[in-house]
Amino acid sequence: MKEKLEKIKALALDAEGTEEGIAALLLYQRLLEKSEYDDSDIGQDSNEVVRLEVYSAGRISQGIKGLASVIPQHFRCITYLERHPGEMKIMYAGHPDDVNLAIETFNTALMVIIENVNRKRKNEQMSKSSVSSYYHGFSFGLDMAFKEQEESGSLSIIITTPPEVNAIAQNFKIHKYDASIDDPVLFMKGELDGKDFLKRKRLNE
């Protein structure tokens, strides 16, 4: 079993940022929970928690905050905001492998959203509220897609945030997702695109 876990974890790291990498990491987490081993036995200190910056700007839109808030829970992480003079930062906290994969997923999802919005703007005018609705729809759809896969067992995992990660949440204000629907049509389009995101062959395409 240990050799199998090592191979799956190695595959998850080698394929980081891809659909295969996500599936491998989630399968690894499930098998690890059922095994007699801890993550530290497979090569990583199971108690190590890192806090990494996901996104920063002078002002962060609600659409980006929404996207950032729905992803980490599916990778055993938490998210919170740091406020500095003239700058806001979105942070993820969790085990190193989990945080890195969550950040990679966020960056790729944001890239897809921006590409889709720019493509739509070539054919039609979009107000700020319409763009925000698309962002929120995408985040909502992505969240639903993750939950459906987790519940159906297609990714074979029950997500449980480690207690050492939850413990640090007491020191921060955790950002929670609240969908905004100013433009129902674009929200629904975003929802469909968000659900389709996990079906892409590679997350960085």
C-alpha positions in Angstrom: 0.0 0.0 0.0 2.8 2.4 0.9 4.4 2.0 -2.6 1.0 2.6 -4.2 0.5 5.8 -2.2 4.0 7.0 -3.2 3.3 6.4 -6.8 0.0 8.2 -6.7 1.5 11.1 -4.8 4.3 11.3 -7.3 1.9 11.4 -10.2 -0.1 14.2 -8.5 3.0 16.3 -8.1 4.3 15.6 -11.7 0.9 16.4 -13.2 0.2 19.4 -11.0 -2.1 21.9 -12.7 -3.9 19.3 -14.8 -7.1 17.3 -14.4 -5.0 14.2 -14.0 -3.1 15.8 -11.2 -6.2 16.9 -9.3 -7.7 13.4 -9.6 -4.5 11.8 -8.5 -4.1 14.0 -5.4 -7.7 13.5 -4.4 -7.4 9.7 -4.8 -4.2 9.8 -2.8 -6.0 11.7 0.1 -8.8 9.1 0.1 -6.5 6.1 0.2 -4.3 7.7 2.8 -7.3 8.2 5.1 -8.1 4.4 4.8 -4.4 3.3 5.3 -2.3 2.9 8.4 0.1 5.7 7.2 0.3 9.4 7.8 1.2 11.8 5.0 4.6 12.3 6.7 5.3 8.6 6.0 4.9 9.2 2.3 7.3 12.1 2.2 5.6 15.2 3.6 5.3 16.5 7.2 1.5 16.0 7.8 1.5 18.9 10.3 3.2 21.5 8.1 0.9 24.3 7.3 1.9 27.1 4.8 0.2 30.4 4.1 0.7 31.6 0.5 -0.5 34.6 -1.4 -3.0 33.8 -4.1 -3.9 37.3 -5.5 -3.1 40.9 -4.6 -4.3 44.3 -5.7 -5.1 47.7 -4.4 -8.8 46.7 -4.6 -10.1 43.2 -5.3 -13.4 42.7 -7.0 -16.2 40.7 -5.4 -16.0 38.4 -8.5 -12.4 37.5 -7.8 -13.1 37.1 -4.1 -15.9 34.8 -4.9 -13.7 32.6 -7.1 -11.0 32.5 -4.5 -13.3 31.5 -1.8 -15.0 28.4 -3.4 -11.8 26.6 -4.5 -9.8 26.0 -1.3 -12.5 24.0 0.6 -12.1 21.3 -2.1 -8.4 21.0 -1.5 -8.4 20.9 2.3 -7.4 24.5 2.6 -8.9 27.8 4.0 -8.8 31.3 2.6 -8.6 34.7 4.2 -7.9 38.3 3.4 -4.9 40.4 4.5 -5.3 44.1 4.4 -2.2 46.3 4.0 -1.9 50.1 3.2 -2.9 50.4 -0.4 -3.1 46.6 -0.9 -5.3 43.6 -0.3 -4.1 40.0 -0.5 -6.0 36.8 -0.8 -4.3 34.1 1.1 -4.6 30.3 1.2 -3.5 28.2 4.2 -3.1 24.4 4.3 -0.6 21.6 3.6 2.0 22.6 0.9 0.8 20.2 -1.8 -2.9 21.1 -1.2 -2.2 24.9 -1.2 -0.1 24.8 -4.4 -2.8 22.8 -6.2 -5.5 25.1 -5.0 -3.5 28.2 -6.2 -2.8 26.5 -9.6 -6.6 25.9 -10.0 -7.5 29.4 -9.0 -5.0 30.9 -11.5 -6.1 28.7 -14.3 -9.8 29.4 -13.6 -9.2 33.1 -13.5 -7.4 32.9 -16.8 -10.3 31.1 -18.4 -12.8 33.6 -17.0 -10.8 36.6 -18.3 -10.5 34.9 -21.7 -14.2 34.2 -21.9 -15.1 37.8 -20.8 -12.8 39.3 -23.4 -14.3 37.1 -26.0 -17.8 38.2 -25.1 -16.8 41.9 -25.1 -15.8 41.6 -28.7 -19.4 40.8 -29.6 -21.4 42.8 -27.1 -21.1 45.5 -24.5 -20.8 44.3 -20.9 -21.4 46.4 -17.8 -19.5 45.9 -14.6 -22.5 44.2 -13.1 -22.7 41.9 -16.1 -19.1 40.9 -15.7 -19.5 40.4 -12.0 -22.6 38.2 -12.6 -20.5 36.0 -15.0 -17.7 35.7 -12.4 -20.2 34.7 -9.7 -21.9 32.3 -12.1 -18.6 30.6 -13.0 -17.7 30.3 -9.3 -21.1 28.9 -8.4 -20.9 26.3 -11.3 -17.3 25.3 -10.4 -18.3 24.8 -6.8 -21.3 22.7 -7.8 -19.1 20.6 -10.2 -16.6 19.8 -7.4 -19.4 18.9 -5.0 -21.1 16.7 -7.6 -17.9 14.8 -8.3 -17.1 14.4 -4.6 -20.6 13.1 -3.8 -20.8 10.8 -6.8 -17.4 9.3 -6.0 -16.0 10.1 -9.5 -13.0 11.6 -7.8 -13.2 9.1 -4.9 -12.7 11.4 -2.0 -14.3 12.8 1.0 -12.8 16.2 1.6 -11.8 16.9 5.2 -9.8 19.9 6.2 -7.0 18.9 8.6 -7.5 20.1 12.2 -4.1 22.0 12.2 -5.4 24.0 9.2 -8.8 24.7 10.8 -7.0 25.8 14.0 -5.4 28.8 12.3 -8.8 29.9 10.9 -9.6 31.2 14.4 -7.0 34.0 13.9 -8.5 35.3 10.6 -11.7 36.4 9.1 -12.6 33.7 6.6 -14.2 35.0 3.4 -17.4 33.2 2.5 -18.9 33.1 -1.0 -22.1 35.0 -1.6 -23.4 34.7 -5.2 -24.5 38.0 -6.8 -27.0 37.8 -9.7 -27.4 41.2 -11.4 -27.5 39.7 -14.9 -29.3 36.2 -14.8 -28.3 35.4 -18.4 -24.6 35.9 -17.8 -24.8 34.2 -14.4 -26.2 31.1 -16.0 -23.6 31.2 -18.8 -20.9 31.5 -16.2 -22.4 28.6 -14.2 -22.3 26.4 -17.3 -18.7 27.4 -18.0 -17.7 26.8 -14.4 -19.2 23.3 -14.4 -17.4 22.6 -17.7 -14.1 23.8 -16.3 -13.3 20.4 -14.6 -14.1 18.6 -17.8 -11.2 20.2 -19.6 -8.4 17.8 -20.5 -5.8 20.1 -19.0 -6.5 23.0 -16.5 -3.8 25.1 -18.1 -5.1 24.9 -21.7 
